[in-house]
Amino acid sequence: MKPVNSFQSGMVIPGENKPSTNGVYFATEKEAWEAGKELMSRWFVPSDHTIVESDKAANYRFDFEAYKPVPIGD
């Protein structure tokens, strides 16, 4: 089993058998969860969201003040 290095927001799409993800990886579950909530607030297709563990390095952080994902380094 690969080590968990990051977390993604997995969008639950009706009719799909697994959560849909993109190339955005967060260092913490909390960041991934909030990013999923933020995406659900502006995208009507998903019915829910979940956390997906990844072995990839985090490339985003969640800015809780601005309430949006931000690429690491910005």
C-alpha positions as CSV (number, residue, x, y, z in Angstrom):
1,M,0.0,0.0,0.0
2,K,1.3,3.5,-0.9
3,P,1.7,6.1,1.8
4,V,-0.9,8.9,2.0
5,N,0.8,12.2,1.1
6,S,-2.3,14.3,0.2
7,F,-6.1,14.4,-0.1
8,Q,-8.5,15.3,-2.9
9,S,-12.1,16.4,-3.0
10,G,-14.0,13.6,-4.7
11,M,-17.2,14.7,-6.3
12,V,-20.0,12.1,-6.1
13,I,-21.8,12.3,-9.5
14,P,-25.1,10.5,-9.9
15,G,-24.7,7.4,-12.1
16,E,-20.9,7.1,-11.6
17,N,-19.3,4.3,-9.6
18,K,-16.5,6.3,-8.0
19,P,-15.9,9.9,-7.0
20,S,-14.7,12.2,-9.7
21,T,-11.4,14.1,-8.9
22,N,-9.1,16.5,-10.6
23,G,-5.4,17.3,-10.3
24,V,-5.8,19.3,-7.1
25,Y,-4.2,17.8,-4.0
26,F,-4.2,19.2,-0.4
27,A,-2.0,18.5,2.5
28,T,-4.9,17.9,4.9
29,E,-8.3,16.3,4.9
30,K,-9.8,19.5,6.3
31,E,-8.5,21.5,3.3
32,A,-9.9,18.9,0.8
33,W,-13.2,18.8,2.6
34,E,-13.6,22.6,2.6
35,A,-12.6,22.7,-1.1
36,G,-15.3,20.1,-1.8
37,K,-17.9,22.2,0.0
38,E,-16.8,25.3,-1.9
39,L,-17.1,23.5,-5.3
40,M,-20.5,22.1,-4.4
41,S,-21.7,25.6,-3.7
42,R,-21.1,26.6,-7.4
43,W,-21.5,23.3,-9.2
44,F,-25.0,21.7,-9.4
45,V,-24.0,18.3,-10.9
46,P,-22.5,16.5,-7.8
47,S,-24.9,15.0,-5.3
48,D,-22.2,15.0,-2.5
49,H,-18.5,15.0,-2.0
50,T,-16.0,12.9,-0.2
51,I,-12.3,12.7,0.6
52,V,-9.9,10.7,-1.6
53,E,-6.5,9.8,-0.3
54,S,-3.5,10.1,-2.6
55,D,0.2,9.3,-2.7
56,K,0.9,12.5,-4.7
57,A,2.4,15.6,-3.2
58,A,0.1,18.4,-2.2
59,N,0.0,21.1,-4.9
60,Y,-2.8,23.3,-3.4
61,R,-3.7,24.8,-0.1
62,F,-7.1,26.0,1.0
63,D,-7.3,29.7,1.9
64,F,-9.9,29.7,4.7
65,E,-10.1,33.5,4.7
66,A,-10.9,33.8,1.0
67,Y,-12.6,30.4,1.1
68,K,-11.0,29.1,-2.0
69,P,-8.2,26.7,-3.2
70,V,-4.9,28.4,-4.0
71,P,-2.0,26.8,-5.8
72,I,1.0,26.3,-3.5
73,G,3.5,29.0,-4.3
74,D,0.9,31.7,-4.9
